[in-house]
Amino acid sequence: MADAVSAGAYTAGVLEFMIEALEEWQKAKDIFRAHLSSPNAGLTVPVPLHDVSIGAFSGASAGRMYAASLRSIMVQSEFQRITDLGI
């Protein structure tokens, strides 16, 4: 994780996108596995079924804070996103 508070918004956005992409991939894998166990459920787009494991996060200064935040988000259960900005 990079240092510098000015890069904080960028880092947070990248981490948010990574978490969202992994969650969407997991949903697609679940659908594809259901198709494999019951082909009559309809044809789905094949997706890679391997798992992703992130063993460690590290950083300095602000990067350390983002690494710690990401670790706690990924260890906890469901992550609640803000999807309505109220604008």
Secondary structure as GFF3:
##gff-version 3
##sequence-region A 1 87
A	DSSP	three_ten_helix	5	7	.	.	.	ID=ss1
A	DSSP	alpha_helix	8	37	.	.	.	ID=ss2
A	DSSP	three_ten_helix	39	41	.	.	.	ID=ss3
A	DSSP	alpha_helix	62	75	.	.	.	ID=ss4
###
